[in-house]
C-alpha cells in the first residue's frame, strides 16, 4: 500500500467505520438465520475492524494489547458457548467481555472526537459511528439481562431473535418506543430509562461541540 493511500485511509477513518457499521446492520438481516455466519460477521469481522480502528487512532500500546487480548477471549467464549458446550454461563461471560471492550472503544472514540480542533465531515461521521456503537452496547446489555432472566422483557410478537434487542435499543435511544418489546424487570426498566436519557444528551452535547468548534474556527480567522 502506498503512503498516499494510507494517509487517505487515516483521514477518512470514521467514514470507513460508519460504512462498516451500516453494512453490518444490513448484512445481519440475512445472516441471523445461520449461527456460524452470524458469529463470523458480527463477531470476528467486527472485532478485526475495531482493532484496526484503535491502531489507526494510535491507541496506547497497553490499551491496544489489552483490547486484542480481551477481544480474543470474547470471541473464544462466544464460540464455545454457541458451538461447543451450548452453555448459558459461558455465553454470559462472553457478553460481559463484549460489553467491556465495546465500552472501551466508545469511551476512547468519544475522547478523540471531542478533542478535535477542526470540524470535518469525517468528524461528524465519527460522532454518528459512536451513536451506533452506543446502540450496539446497550443491545448487549439487554441481551445479558435476558440471559440472566428471560422474563426481563415481554415480546408482543413471536419469533424472538437476539438482533431484536438492537432494534429495541435503537428505538429506545431515539425515544421512538414502538411498544412491541417491553421491559418487564426492574433492571430492564432502569437501563432502558438511562439509555433514553444518554441518547438524547449525547446528541445535544455532540451538536453543541460541533457548533462551538465551528464558531471558534471562524472567529480565529477574523
C-alpha positions as CSV (number, residue, x, y, z in Angstrom):
1,X,0.0,0.0,0.0
2,X,1.3,3.4,-1.0
3,X,1.8,6.1,1.6
4,X,-0.8,8.3,-0.1
5,X,-3.4,5.5,0.2
6,X,-2.6,5.0,3.9
7,X,-2.9,8.8,4.5
8,X,-6.3,8.8,2.8
9,X,-7.5,5.9,5.0
10,X,-6.4,7.7,8.1
11,X,-8.1,10.9,7.0
12,X,-11.3,9.1,6.4
13,X,-11.1,6.6,9.3
14,X,-14.5,7.4,10.7
15,X,-16.1,7.3,7.3
16,X,-14.8,3.7,6.9
17,X,-16.1,2.8,10.3
18,X,-19.5,4.2,9.6
19,X,-19.7,2.3,6.3
20,X,-18.8,-0.9,8.1
21,X,-21.4,-0.4,10.8
22,X,-24.2,0.3,8.3
23,X,-23.1,-2.6,6.1
24,X,-23.1,-4.9,9.2
25,X,-26.6,-3.9,10.1
26,X,-27.8,-4.6,6.5
27,X,-26.0,-8.0,6.3
28,X,-27.4,-9.0,9.7
29,X,-30.8,-9.1,8.1
30,X,-29.9,-12.2,6.2
31,X,-27.2,-13.7,8.5
32,X,-29.2,-14.1,11.7
33,X,-30.7,-17.4,10.4
34,X,-27.2,-19.0,10.3
35,X,-25.4,-19.1,13.6
36,X,-21.9,-19.6,12.1
37,X,-22.2,-16.8,9.5
38,X,-23.7,-14.5,12.2
39,X,-20.7,-15.3,14.5
40,X,-18.2,-14.6,11.7
41,X,-19.7,-11.4,10.6
42,X,-21.0,-9.9,13.9
43,X,-18.1,-11.3,16.0
44,X,-14.9,-11.9,14.1
45,X,-15.2,-9.2,11.4
46,X,-16.4,-6.6,13.9
47,X,-13.5,-7.3,16.3
48,X,-11.0,-7.0,13.4
49,X,-12.4,-3.7,12.4
50,X,-12.4,-2.4,16.0
51,X,-8.8,-3.4,16.4
52,X,-7.8,-1.7,13.2
53,X,-9.7,1.4,14.3
54,X,-7.7,1.5,17.6
55,X,-4.5,1.1,15.6
56,X,-5.4,4.0,13.3
57,X,-6.4,6.2,16.2
58,X,-2.9,5.4,17.7
59,X,-4.2,4.0,21.0
60,X,-1.6,3.5,23.8
61,X,0.2,0.2,23.4
62,X,-1.1,-1.1,26.7
63,X,-4.7,-0.3,25.7
64,X,-4.2,-1.9,22.3
65,X,-2.8,-5.1,23.7
66,X,-5.5,-5.3,26.4
67,X,-8.2,-4.8,23.7
68,X,-6.8,-7.5,21.4
69,X,-6.5,-10.0,24.3
70,X,-10.0,-9.3,25.6
71,X,-11.4,-9.4,22.1
72,X,-9.9,-12.8,21.5
73,X,-11.3,-14.1,24.8
74,X,-14.7,-12.7,24.0
75,X,-14.7,-14.5,20.6
76,X,-13.5,-17.7,22.2
77,X,-16.2,-17.7,24.9
78,X,-18.8,-16.8,22.3
79,X,-17.7,-19.7,20.1
80,X,-17.6,-22.2,22.9
81,X,-21.0,-21.2,24.3
82,X,-22.8,-21.5,20.9
83,X,-21.0,-24.3,19.0
84,X,-19.2,-26.5,21.6
85,X,-20.8,-26.5,25.1
86,X,-24.1,-24.8,24.4
87,X,-23.5,-23.2,27.8
88,X,-25.6,-20.3,29.0
89,X,-23.0,-19.5,31.7
90,X,-20.2,-19.2,29.1
91,X,-22.5,-17.1,27.0
92,X,-23.0,-14.7,29.9
93,X,-19.2,-14.4,30.4
94,X,-18.8,-13.7,26.7
95,X,-21.4,-10.9,26.9
96,X,-19.7,-9.3,29.8
97,X,-16.4,-9.2,28.0
98,X,-18.1,-7.9,24.8
99,X,-19.8,-5.1,26.9
100,X,-16.5,-4.2,28.5
101,X,-14.4,-3.9,25.3
102,X,-17.1,-2.1,23.2
103,X,-17.4,0.3,26.1
104,X,-13.7,0.9,26.0
105,X,-13.9,1.6,22.2
106,X,-16.8,4.0,22.7
107,X,-15.0,5.9,25.5
108,X,-11.8,6.1,23.5
109,X,-13.6,7.4,20.4
110,X,-15.6,10.0,22.3
111,X,-12.4,11.3,23.8
112,X,-10.7,11.5,20.4
113,X,-13.6,13.1,18.6
114,X,-14.3,15.7,21.3
115,X,-10.6,16.6,21.4
116,X,-10.6,17.5,17.6
117,X,-9.8,21.1,16.9
118,X,-11.4,21.2,13.5
119,X,-14.8,20.1,12.3
120,X,-14.7,18.0,9.2
121,X,-17.1,15.6,7.5
122,X,-15.2,12.7,8.9
123,X,-15.6,14.1,12.4
124,X,-19.3,14.2,12.0
125,X,-19.3,10.6,10.7
126,X,-17.3,9.7,13.8
127,X,-20.0,11.1,16.0
128,X,-22.6,9.1,14.1
129,X,-20.5,6.0,14.4
130,X,-20.3,6.4,18.2
131,X,-24.0,6.8,18.3
132,X,-24.5,3.5,16.5
133,X,-21.9,1.8,18.7
134,X,-23.8,3.0,21.8
135,X,-26.9,1.4,20.4
136,X,-24.9,-1.9,20.0
137,X,-23.5,-1.6,23.5
138,X,-27.0,-1.2,25.0
139,X,-28.1,-4.2,22.8
140,X,-25.6,-6.4,24.6
141,X,-26.8,-5.1,28.0
142,X,-30.4,-6.1,27.2
143,X,-29.3,-9.4,25.9
144,X,-27.3,-10.0,29.0
145,X,-30.3,-9.1,31.2
146,X,-32.4,-11.6,29.1
147,X,-29.9,-14.3,29.6
148,X,-29.9,-13.8,33.3
149,X,-33.7,-13.5,33.5
150,X,-35.8,-14.5,30.4
151,X,-38.7,-12.6,32.0
152,X,-36.9,-9.3,31.8
153,X,-38.7,-8.4,28.5
154,X,-42.2,-9.0,27.0
155,X,-42.3,-9.7,23.3
156,X,-45.7,-9.0,21.7
157,X,-44.7,-10.8,18.5
158,X,-43.5,-14.4,18.1
159,X,-40.1,-15.4,16.8
160,X,-37.7,-13.6,19.1
161,X,-34.1,-13.2,17.9
162,X,-31.0,-11.7,19.5
163,X,-30.9,-9.0,16.9
164,X,-34.3,-7.8,18.1
165,X,-32.5,-6.2,21.0
166,X,-30.6,-3.9,18.6
167,X,-34.0,-2.8,17.3
168,X,-35.2,-2.2,20.8
169,X,-32.0,-0.4,21.7
170,X,-32.2,2.0,18.8
171,X,-35.9,2.7,19.2
172,X,-35.3,3.4,22.9
173,X,-32.3,5.6,22.4
174,X,-34.1,7.7,19.8
175,X,-37.2,7.8,22.0
176,X,-39.3,6.2,19.3
177,X,-40.5,3.3,21.5
178,X,-43.0,1.4,19.4
179,X,-44.0,-0.8,22.3
180,X,-43.7,-4.3,20.7
181,X,-40.8,-5.1,23.1
182,X,-41.5,-4.0,26.7
183,X,-39.1,-4.0,29.7
184,X,-40.6,-6.1,32.5
185,X,-38.0,-6.5,35.2
186,X,-36.7,-3.5,37.3
187,X,-33.1,-3.7,35.9
188,X,-34.5,-3.7,32.3
189,X,-36.7,-0.7,33.0
190,X,-33.8,1.2,34.7
191,X,-31.3,0.5,31.8
192,X,-34.0,1.5,29.3
193,X,-34.6,4.7,31.1
194,X,-30.8,5.5,31.3
195,X,-30.4,4.8,27.6
196,X,-33.1,7.1,26.6
197,X,-31.5,9.9,28.7
198,X,-28.0,9.2,27.5
199,X,-29.1,9.0,23.8
200,X,-30.7,12.5,24.0
201,X,-27.8,14.0,25.9
202,X,-25.2,12.7,23.6
203,X,-26.8,14.2,20.5
204,X,-27.2,17.6,22.3
205,X,-23.6,17.6,23.6
206,X,-22.2,16.5,20.2
207,X,-24.1,19.1,18.2
208,X,-23.1,21.8,20.8
209,X,-19.4,20.7,20.4
210,X,-19.6,20.9,16.6
211,X,-21.2,24.4,16.7
212,X,-18.6,25.5,19.3
213,X,-15.7,24.4,17.2
214,X,-17.2,25.9,14.0
215,X,-17.7,29.3,15.8
216,X,-14.2,29.2,17.3
217,X,-12.5,28.4,13.9
218,X,-14.4,31.3,12.1
219,X,-13.7,33.7,15.0
220,X,-9.9,33.0,14.8
221,X,-9.9,33.7,11.0
222,X,-11.3,37.2,11.6
